[in-house]
Amino acid sequence: MGNYDVTIIGAGLAGLQCARLLGRKGLRVLLVDRKNTLDQKIHTTGIFVRRTLLDFDIPDDCLGPAIKHVTLYSPALRSMEFVSEHDEFRIGRMGQLYHRYLQQCLLAGVEWLPETSYLGYDSTNGKLTVRLGDDEVTTRYLIGADGARSRVARDLQLDQNREWIVGVESVYEGAVLDGPPRLLCFLDPELAPGYIAWIAHDGEEAHLGVGGYSANFDPIAALETFRSRVAHIIDLRNAKQIERRAGYIPVGGVLRNIANTHGLLLGDAAGAVSPLTAGGLDPCMRLSAFAAQVVGEYLSSGNPQALSAYSGELFRARFASRLWARRIAANLNQRQLIELGCAVLRFPLINRIARHVFFGRGSFPDVSQEVADRYSERLCPKS
Ligand SMILES: Cc1cc2nc3c(=O)[nH]c(=O)nc-3n(C[C@H](O)[C@H](O)[C@H](O)COP(=O)(O)OP(=O)(O)OC[C@H]3O[C@@H](n4cnc5c(N)ncnc54)[C@H](O)[C@@H]3O)c2cc1C
């Protein structure tokens, strides 16, 4: 039975980011995933936004060419172009990136346990015994980075995601799309109820996907219909499908209660996804960095007050407008209304709002130590 300071369940972007940072602090970290290799069953398109690329060390060779162009299509396929003066997006080569971050974890002394499922944990005298497949380990702290339907969240009696959309996409090599690398977003309440259908093409890889509320559509059938509907836009005749990706995307906003003295949640498990754009990669990087700071402090001081700063309440306030926009998107199911909305986008003010959604620098909030300290002081005033 191994003995660790921190056991992290899930080696997606959130778990990997947190593991490498905690390993670098000299903590004994165990990283566990039920996958046997990290380039399997990827469930993200992998679009990184400019702010993430500027703020974090994502290796250049794990990213595709830069994208500046976005085309938005109405249900009747009327298009509208948005072009940024900056390189706004890059599509991650996610299998390669996960492997690179795993190498960095191993270099930092993290122990890696693949092909192992987390089954539960018990707590006695401040030590946690974690059941992993046929084995058990003891740990001082448990981190749930196990995705949108987190079992760790349930066991830790923390908040759990309640609202999802589902996304499914095919990844192609050899697809032909005229013009520069671009993202194409399609508003269509039948193909993608409450979200969008998309083509992300960076000149090397093309991702064709649909997302929406699962009660309102059949994602696989919608993807097939979408593929034939865009045959005049993207030529897939000589393209090779290299992957199929799918997954749940929590869109209810970051959860309120995401930490206690036994453990905490990261990434999708914490609901840390933009309710409007469904982007979760930037929150994975930022929230995991903050978690590594908080957990390091908690384990070295033993003071539970260090954890009080890791609260969804601190982030949620910043998501108010995006949560409103999600409510509107969830109920927008009439083609004519969306068509009208797209026409209105040609007005300068509305057009600026759309540009802001695509190219704005807003992302998951950074929490400075000062803000975190003020928050924990408010919750637990020093006597
Ligand atoms: C189709 C799709 C496209 C998307 N595209 C984008 C995009 O382009 N840009 C963007 O910013 N966001 C995107 N998102 C959202 C983003 O991908 C996620 O928010 C992000 O990948 C979540 O990372 P994570 O590490 O929290 O979880 P995950 O990547 O889900 O990792 C969880 C890990 O936990 C493991 N695990 C789960 N349960 C157990 C268990 N019991 N025992 C052991 N291991 C376990 C899983 O095997 C998995 O490896 C997309 C989501 C989907 C579904």
PDBQT file of the ligand as one rigid body, heavy atoms in Angstrom, charges set to zero:
ROOT
HETATM    1  C1  LIG A 401     -16.731  17.402 -27.684  1.00  0.00    +0.000 C 
HETATM    2  C2  LIG A 401     -16.111  18.455 -26.776  1.00  0.00    +0.000 A 
HETATM    3  C3  LIG A 401     -15.365  19.468 -27.328  1.00  0.00    +0.000 A 
HETATM    4  C4  LIG A 401     -14.792  20.450 -26.492  1.00  0.00    +0.000 A 
HETATM    5  N1  LIG A 401     -14.017  21.412 -27.057  1.00  0.00    +0.000 NA
HETATM    6  C5  LIG A 401     -13.426  22.334 -26.284  1.00  0.00    +0.000 A 
HETATM    7  C6  LIG A 401     -12.556  23.299 -26.855  1.00  0.00    +0.000 A 
HETATM    8  O1  LIG A 401     -12.288  23.270 -28.054  1.00  0.00    +0.000 OA
HETATM    9  N2  LIG A 401     -11.988  24.252 -26.038  1.00  0.00    +0.000 N 
HETATM   10  C7  LIG A 401     -12.251  24.275 -24.702  1.00  0.00    +0.000 A 
HETATM   11  O2  LIG A 401     -11.728  25.169 -24.003  1.00  0.00    +0.000 OA
HETATM   12  N3  LIG A 401     -13.056  23.343 -24.125  1.00  0.00    +0.000 NA
HETATM   13  C8  LIG A 401     -13.623  22.375 -24.876  1.00  0.00    +0.000 A 
HETATM   14  N4  LIG A 401     -14.403  21.407 -24.295  1.00  0.00    +0.000 N 
HETATM   15  C9  LIG A 401     -14.455  21.354 -22.832  1.00  0.00    +0.000 C 
HETATM   16  C10 LIG A 401     -13.090  20.837 -22.312  1.00  0.00    +0.000 C 
HETATM   17  O3  LIG A 401     -12.626  19.863 -23.172  1.00  0.00    +0.000 OA
HETATM   18  C11 LIG A 401     -13.183  20.246 -20.914  1.00  0.00    +0.000 C 
HETATM   19  O4  LIG A 401     -13.700  21.254 -20.068  1.00  0.00    +0.000 OA
HETATM   20  C12 LIG A 401     -11.823  19.779 -20.387  1.00  0.00    +0.000 C 
HETATM   21  O5  LIG A 401     -11.194  18.915 -21.295  1.00  0.00    +0.000 OA
HETATM   22  C13 LIG A 401     -12.017  19.086 -19.047  1.00  0.00    +0.000 C 
HETATM   23  O6  LIG A 401     -10.797  18.530 -18.600  1.00  0.00    +0.000 OA
HETATM   24  P1  LIG A 401     -10.754  17.707 -17.238  1.00  0.00    +0.000 P 
HETATM   25  O7  LIG A 401      -9.320  17.383 -17.016  1.00  0.00    +0.000 OA
HETATM   26  O8  LIG A 401     -11.500  18.420 -16.176  1.00  0.00    +0.000 OA
HETATM   27  O9  LIG A 401     -11.609  16.395 -17.508  1.00  0.00    +0.000 OA
HETATM   28  P2  LIG A 401     -11.381  15.201 -18.522  1.00  0.00    +0.000 P 
HETATM   29  O10 LIG A 401     -10.567  15.599 -19.696  1.00  0.00    +0.000 OA
HETATM   30  O11 LIG A 401     -12.743  14.645 -18.732  1.00  0.00    +0.000 OA
HETATM   31  O12 LIG A 401     -10.497  14.168 -17.703  1.00  0.00    +0.000 OA
HETATM   32  C14 LIG A 401     -11.051  13.357 -16.718  1.00  0.00    +0.000 C 
HETATM   33  C15 LIG A 401     -10.174  12.121 -16.597  1.00  0.00    +0.000 C 
HETATM   34  O13 LIG A 401     -10.617  11.366 -15.474  1.00  0.00    +0.000 OA
HETATM   35  C16 LIG A 401     -10.580  10.002 -15.787  1.00  0.00    +0.000 C 
HETATM   36  N5  LIG A 401     -11.533   9.329 -14.902  1.00  0.00    +0.000 N 
HETATM   37  C17 LIG A 401     -12.867   9.569 -14.786  1.00  0.00    +0.000 A 
HETATM   38  N6  LIG A 401     -13.407   8.785 -13.838  1.00  0.00    +0.000 NA
HETATM   39  C18 LIG A 401     -12.391   8.035 -13.343  1.00  0.00    +0.000 A 
HETATM   40  C19 LIG A 401     -12.318   7.034 -12.336  1.00  0.00    +0.000 A 
HETATM   41  N7  LIG A 401     -13.406   6.641 -11.634  1.00  0.00    +0.000 N 
HETATM   42  N8  LIG A 401     -11.116   6.456 -12.088  1.00  0.00    +0.000 NA
HETATM   43  C20 LIG A 401     -10.006   6.836 -12.772  1.00  0.00    +0.000 A 
HETATM   44  N9  LIG A 401     -10.018   7.780 -13.728  1.00  0.00    +0.000 NA
HETATM   45  C21 LIG A 401     -11.195   8.378 -14.006  1.00  0.00    +0.000 A 
HETATM   46  C22 LIG A 401     -10.968   9.951 -17.265  1.00  0.00    +0.000 C 
HETATM   47  O14 LIG A 401     -10.480   8.765 -17.871  1.00  0.00    +0.000 OA
HETATM   48  C23 LIG A 401     -10.288  11.201 -17.824  1.00  0.00    +0.000 C 
HETATM   49  O15 LIG A 401      -8.999  10.944 -18.318  1.00  0.00    +0.000 OA
HETATM   50  C24 LIG A 401     -14.990  20.393 -25.096  1.00  0.00    +0.000 A 
HETATM   51  C25 LIG A 401     -15.729  19.348 -24.530  1.00  0.00    +0.000 A 
HETATM   52  C26 LIG A 401     -16.276  18.380 -25.354  1.00  0.00    +0.000 A 
HETATM   53  C27 LIG A 401     -17.057  17.249 -24.735  1.00  0.00    +0.000 C 
ENDROOT
TORSDOF 0
